[in-house]
Amino acid sequence: MATAAFETPKLRSYPVIPLVQAGAMSHLKPFVASEPIQKALGFPGELVEDWQAKAIAKMGELLGKYRSLRVYMDACVHCGACSDKCHYFLGTGDPKNMPVARQDLMRKVYRRYFTFAGKHFPKLVGAVDLTREVLDDWYSYYHQCSECRRCSVFCPYGIDTAEVTMAAREIMDSIGMGQKYSNEIIGKVHRIGNNLGIPGPALENTLEGLEEDTKDDTGLDVKFPLDVKGAEVLLITPSADFFSEPHVESLIGYAKVFHAAGISWTLSSMASEAGNFGMFIGNYEQLRTIALRIRQAALELGVKRIVVGECGHAWRVAYSFWNTLAGIGAGAKDPFAIELQQQLDLRYKQPTHICEFTDDLIQRGALRFDKDANDARIITFHDSCNVARGSRMGDMPGGQFVIPRRIITSVANHFHDMAPQTIGEGTFCCGGGGGLLTDDLMELRVKGALPRMEALKNVVDEHGVNFMATICAICKAQFTKVLPYYGFNMSMVGGVHQLVSKAIRLGDR
């Protein structure tokens, strides 16, 4: 690994609140999206001349559309409960990475243009004009938020910084100041069907190769079907599962589960991507357009169930928004949504997370495992933010925490949780979520991972943990990059279904 241009934080005993370092991360900004990237999504190609007036108008539109945003602007009393809860503040010490201060970047502008006191007595209420300097601060610090929502867990008023971040990003997109990484990915989904821009023939060849590799390993014809009409299950999974370690190991695990259970399934070349970066930029139109690809694929293939693979924000979007965005689950009322409701088998949850799917089979005794196959691994589990705080699994409160751990302990003998204050609803973010998984933000990603790395080191030292399982593609990609900065092996991270794949018994083998 090349030498970093920044200093990696030293691991400490958790928790340690850092000394404030004003402006420590003010230099860090992601690349701005180019004109072709912006225009392909219907955004201005560059910063418009009357950007200030249009930004204020857009803010007014969002305040009218989302009542929660106005509440968040008005409700904060600056109690400080959130101040030390953000992993980016803990890792960087920059006070503008305190959630309250990050919110205030927008709140001060809101007061100036949308409150009586701010219009007439701005200095008395801390109101500021939307200047280019303020806009630059927005661009920097609203791209130093992973929208993980940890701060909201501790806020006595329930203020959600993620929604503020999404609103700020949508405003910036509307005036031609979008982020290259997120908007480029959204464009790939529109053009090709997945975040990584894998064309159909390449996807088909990849799946054929996985069939060959799995047969060499198991002696069995485990299929990785594509565009099979009449299959019972449509699997929607992150595109990272198709091409890279450790992600592909989980895809192999899914296929083995379907094979062992005798359930027909398929992937879709048109809608091969579960992730939806429309949520990261806060744009409803992009969010819905991406979701509609999945509805179209489900209708064309005639499936009865839709299952979502190991991706945190994909599951959050599916669980929380697919019903009204695309009619997957009850909600949407347009003719195609009604047609889909009639097609899907409503005896099953629509959609279903792959962990729910596998856990149900385990609880019914439909799968067999050799737990000793995973004995080389001493395992811990990282709760991914969007699963932990933005969704649920199963029929029990906290099922999103119970079910993945229940799967792990069904397929492995050695499991140890990290410290209670670092998991579950209060879990720390991996540091790369929310559209920040880009090399131009590597310094932020490394420093933002500090709290999780500290919690990991504790279980490594106490229990000899050598494998951290997670159910999010972004978490897997982030950790493989940042683990070496902290002295850990990049292969230490993997998926829950990677463990399932290792232990599952197929046929006589």
Buried (B, 14 or more C-beta within 10 A) or exposed (E): EEEEEEEBBEBEEBEEEBEEEEEBBBEBBBEBBBEEBBBBBEBBBBEBEEBBEBBBBBBEEBBEEBEBBBBBBBEBEEEEBBBBBBBBBBBBBBBBBBBBBBBBBBBBBBBBBBBEEBEEEBEEBEBBEBEEEBBEBBBBBBBBBBBBBBBBBBBEBEBBBBBBBBBBBBBBBBBBBBBBBBBBBBBBBEEBBBBBBBEBEBBBEBBEEBBEBBEEBBEBEBBBBBBBEEBBBBBBBBBBBBBBBBBBBBBBBBBBBBBBBEBBBBBBBBBBBBBBBBBBBBBBEBBBBBBBBBBBBBBBBBBBBBBBBBBBBBBBBBBBBBBBBBBBBEBBEEEBBEBBBEBBEEEBBBBBBBBBBBBBBBEEEBBEBEBEBBEEBBBBBBBBBBBBBBBBBBEEEEBBBBBBBBBBBBBBBBBBBBBEEBBBBBBBBBBBBBBBBBEBBBBBBBBBBBBBBBBBBBBBEEBEBBBBBBBBBBBBBBBBBBBBBBEBEBEBBBBBBBBBBBBBBBEEE
